[in-house]
Amino acid sequence: MPSSNLCLVSWPTAPLTDRLVRKALDALDVPVTVSASAPEQPTDSKLIQWASYDEIDHELTHLHRQDVLASSYTFRKALIRKHFLSRCLHSYVTKHPTSLLKAASPKTFEVEISFADELEEMWADDLWDLGEALDSSESWWILKPGMSDRGMGIRLFNSKDALQEIFEEFELSDSEDEGEDDAEDDAGTAVVTSQLRHFVIQEYISNPLLLDPSEVPIDGSPKPAELKGRKFHLRAYCVASGALQVYLYDHILALFSAVPYRDPTHKGEEGVRLFNELIGCQIVHAVGSTTFTKEDHEEIIRQIVAILGETFRAALENPVHFQPLPNAFELYGIDFLVAYSPDPPRGASKYQVKLLEINAEPAIELTGPRLTWILEGLFTAIGKVCIEPFLAQKKEEQWAVRETRYHFVKALHEEIRSL
């Protein structure tokens, strides 16, 4: 084994990630030397590239698989691009009609459009089923750009005319204010339609699980006398390693809306809790007094683990756009929504977890200072599970699916031949 190992650490726009990576490297049992740049030629040492995607030398990763480990797969669009993920899941469910993924994501349509006037023809073709749904019911739908993040371009609509107006709004912002900061609307979520082109339209989940985060005060405030249900989504951190193991980090965040929930009409940290902190809270929209229990929490985690494993299994069937490498690992932020049915059919769960999206290089700063410790634990676990075995040239110990170590729950273990 080489006497010194080199680690490239470069996160130009993510100082918190940079700090967490360096702290995790300090916790390794195998010594490493941190560098801001990778060597131009391989050395006798192992090289770790724990850096943002654009800072990684992907060719070096592919050519020197025994000596170079990277913190990102090169090809993973099947997971991280919304329209690719939609296509991937649809293809998988078509081939495997009994897969749990059939009910684990909202009904989704793909749209490729540059200008608003293209929409008219789509109602007779690609969006026929959506048009039928809009004409026959008062259902709501969510428009999401396929390649944006942090809520950019997300819009709610419930009619053909409303969707037309949204694309006209995008087009107007593009033509009048191109390149200007004030091109964004008052919510700060405008997009340039002609540059994005790819959108997904997802069914709005009208029966979300509603809890009140003020039942878990973070500043010593008393619990409120009247509870107000707020919509929230779960942010789970997932690590894929090699070709291929998938792990769920069991410290999951609940990110709450800033305002109490209400059915759609028109268009900080105080909203962030650990998911397990919500055990004991009242389910606000339930009939009578119903408590969110430890067993409920465990049921939702069980579904998340199963959905994660099946989603990555689906991506493996799309080898053009997802190619796991034995000498790579990657951290993803995955968003889930929990639908709630107080009186489910016999044998069914009250909860149905829905996969919303998968993000590479997730915005970990959303966690907030109070919960930074879970990020430190996450990055330390990545070092222990993904980096130390590579540097020490050790094979992975037997680790069963659903078994937990370092707060990582194994969701998938596949032995595949990487490209």
N, C-alpha and C positions, 0 to 999 in steps of 0.2 A: 504494500500500500504506500502511496506517495506520502512524503513527510509533511507536505503542506498542500491544502486544497484551496482553490480560488473561487470566490463567489462574486459575480457581477450583480450589483444592486443599483438599479437606476429607475426612479419613479419621478420624473421631472414635474408632473402636475399632481402628484399625490403624496404630500409630505407625511401624512399620517401612516400610509402604507409603508413608506420608506422606513419610518421609525420602527414600526412593528416588525418588519422583516429583519432589521438589524438586531433587534432585541431577541427575536427567535433564533437567529444565528448564534448569538452569545450563549444561548441555552443548550446548544448541541453538545453531545459528548465527543464529537469528532471536530478537531480544530479546523477553522477556515480563515482565509485572509480575504477581507472585503475589498473590492475594487470597483471603481466607477466606469471601467471599460473592460471589455473582453480582449484576450490576447488575439493577435491576428493569426497566429499559428498554434496548433495544439501543443501543450507542454506535457511533462511527465505527471503533472497533477490532475486531479479531477476538477472539472469546471462546472459550477452551478450558475445558471442564468436565472436569477430570481428578480425579474424586471418586468416592466410593462411590455406589452406585445411588440410595439414598434422598436423597442430597444434591444430585443433579442435577436441574435444571429441565428435564424432558423436553418440556414444551410449547414452551419456548424453542428446544430443539433441532429440533423439528419445524417450527416456524414460520419459523425464520431459518437455512435450510440453507446459505446461502452464507457466513454470518458466524459460526456457532456450531458447534463440534466437541465431541462428548461421548465419554466413555470407557466408555460402555455403550449397547448397543441397548436400546430400551424393551421390545420383545417378543422373548423368546428362551427361553420355557419348553420348546420342543421339544428344546432341548439340555440344559438344566440341571436339569430335574425328571426323576427317574429313570423315573417311569411315563410321562411324556410322551415321553422319549427312546426307551423301549421300544416305544411305540406308533408313533413316527416311523420307527424302523428296521424294524419289522414291516411297516408299510405300504409302505415303499420296496422291501423285498425281495420282497414279494408282486407288486409291479408290475415289478420288475427281478430275476427269479429267478436270473440269472447274476451278480449283484453280489457283489463280494468281501465285502460286509457279512454275507452269509449265514453265513460261517464266522468272522466277526470279532467276534462277541459271544456270551456264554454264552446258552444257551436260557433264556428268561425268561417268567414269568407275571405278570400284574397282579392285585392283590387290592385291593378296596375294602371295608373292614370297620371297624366301630366297636366291636363287642362280640364276645367269643370265641364265643358261642353261634351267631353267624351262619355260622361256618365249616362246620358240618355240611351245610347245604344246598349249599354251594359245591362239595363233592366230587362232586355229581351234575350239576354244570353247569360253571361257569367253570374249576374246578380238576380236571376229569375226567382230563385227560392227566397231570397231576402225580400224582394219586392212583394211576393205573395204573403210573406209574414207581416210586412208593414201594412199591406192593404187589408188584411183579415183580422188584425188584432192591434192593441195599443202597446205592443212590446217596445222596449227600449234597447238600443244597441250602442256599442262603443267603437269609435274609429281610432285606430292607432297606427302611426307611421311604422313601417317595418324595421327601420334602422335608426330610430331615435330612442332616447332614454329620458329618465327623470320627468316624465309627464309631458314632454314636448309634443304638441300636436294632438293630444288626446281630446276627443269631443264626444258628447252624448247626442243622440238624435232618435226620433221616433217616427219619421216620415221620409218619403223620397225627397220632398221639397226641402226639408231640413238638411239632409245630406248634401243636396245641391248647393244650398247656401253656404255650408261649411267649406266646400271646395272653392266656391267663388270668393269667400273670405281669404283663404290661403293664397289664391291667385292674385287678389287685389293687393295683399300685403307684399307679395313678391314683386309685383310690377311697380308699386309706388315707393316702397321703402327698401329696396334691395340693398343689403349690406349695412343698413343702419340699425342701431340698437333699438330705436323706437319702432322697428318693424314688428316687434312682438305685440300681441294684444295685451289687455289689462291683466290677464293672468300670467303673462310671460311665457306663453306656450305656443307661439306661432311657428310655422314651418314654411320652408320653400318647397312647394308642391312639385315644381318642375325638376327639382334636384332629387327628391325622395322617390317619387313614382310608386313605390311599393307600399301598400297599406293592408292592414287586416281589419276586419269588422267582426267584433265578438258580441255574442249575446250578453246582455246585461243581467247579472244575477240578482233577481228581485227579492230573494229571501236570505240575505246574508246573516250570519251570526252577529248579534249586536250585544256589546258589553259597554260598560262605562269605565274608562280608565281612572276616573277620580275615585273609584273604590280602592285603588292602589295608589295612594298619594305618595309623591316623591319629595315633598317639601314640608312634611309635617302637618299639612292641612287636614281638617276633620273630614270624614266621609260625608257626602251630601245627603240631605234628607230625601231628595227626589233624584232618582237615577234617570239619566238620559242616554239611550243607546246610541253608540257611535259605530259606524262602519270601520272596519280595519282589514288590512291584509297582513299575512305572515311573510316575513323576510327570513328565509332559511339559507344558511351558507352550506355549500356542498363542495367537496373536493373530489375530483377525478384524478386517478393516479395510474400511470402505466397503461397497459393494454389488457385488461381494464378492471380496476376496482373503483367503486364509487362509495363515498362516505357522506353521511349527513352529520353536520355539527349540531349536537342536541340542544344548544342554547339558541333558541329561535326567538326572533323579535316580532312583536305585534305593533304595527305602525297604524295609529288611529287617525281618522279624519279630525280636522280642527273644529268641526261643528257637529251637533247631533244629527243623526240620520233622518232623512225624510225621502219619500219616493221622489224620483227626479221629475222636475217640472220644466224649468228652463235652465238655461245653463248656470319643529323645536324639541324640542326634547320632551316637553310636557305631553306629547302625543306618542311617546315610545315606552313600551313596557316589555319585559321578558314575558314570553308566552306563559311560562309556568307561574308567574306572579298573578295571573288572572284566575287561578284555581280558587274557588270560593266566591267569585263574583256572581251577581245575579244576571241571568239571561233576560235582557230587558223586554224583548218583544214576545216572550213566552206567555202562554196562558197560565195564570196563577203565579206562584213563586217557585222558580226553578233555578237551581244553582249549577254553575259550571264546575264539574267535579274533576278529581284526579283521574278517574276512569275516562271521562270525556276527553281530557287532555291526552291521555295515552292512546285513545282511539284515533285521534287526529294525527298524532305522531306516527302511528302504525300506517295510516293511509299515506302520509307523506313519504315514508321510507319505501313503500310499495310503488308509489307513482314515480319516484326518482329512479328506482331500478328499471322499471318498465320503459321510462322515457329514454334512458341511455341505451337500453336494448333496442328501442326503435331507431335511435340514431345510428347504431351499428349496422342497421340494414340500409343505410344511406352512405356508403363508403366514399362517395365523391366529396361529400360535404362534412363528414366527420371521420377523422383518421387518428385514432389514439396511438401514441407512440410509447414504447416501453420505457423510454428515458425522458418522459415529460409528466407533468402534473398541472392541474389548473383549479383555481378557486372560482366558483360561480355564486352569484346571489340569485336566489330563485324566489319568485313571488307566488303565493298561493292565496286564494280566497276560500273561506269556509261557508258553504250554504247550510242552512239549518231548517229542518222540518220537525216540528214538535210531535207530530203524530205520523211517523213513517210507516210504510207497509210492513207487514210481519217479516221479521228476519233482516230488515234493512236498518242501517244506522241512521240516527237523527242527523248526522253530519256527513256532508259530502265535500271533500276537499277538491278544489279546482285549481289546476296549474294555469297560471296567467302568463308568465314569461321567465326567461333565463337570461341573466346578464353576466358577461365576462367583466373582469375588473370592476366589481360592484362598488357602489358609492358607500363605503363603510363609515364615512363620517356621519351618516344619518343615525348611527347608533347613539351618538351623544356622549359627553364626558362621563355621565353616571355609569354607563355600561361599557366603558372602554376595556374593562378587565376581561369581558368575554372575547373581545378581539385579540387581546394579548394571548389568551388561552388558545384561540383558533390558530394563530400563526405559530405558536409554539408547537401545537399538535401537528401542523403541516410539516414542521422541521423534523419532528420525531418519526412521523409515519412515511413521509415522502423523500426526505433528504438523507437522514442518517443511514437507512439501509443501503442507499446508493453509494454513499461515501465509504461505508464499512464493508461493502460488497457482501451483504447478508441477504439471504432470501427471506421473503416475508414469512413470519410465523403463521401457523394455522389460525385463521380468524374467520369465524363463520358469519354468514349473512345474518343480520339483525343483532349480532354481538356488538357490544360497546366497549371501546377503549379510548382513552384520552378525550372523552366526550364525543368521539366519532362513532356513529352507528353505521356499520357496513350495510349498504343497500344493494350492492351488485358485485359479483365476482365472475368475470368471464376470462377465459384463456383464448386469446385470438392471435392470429398472425397479422402483425401490423404491416402496413405498406412501406 
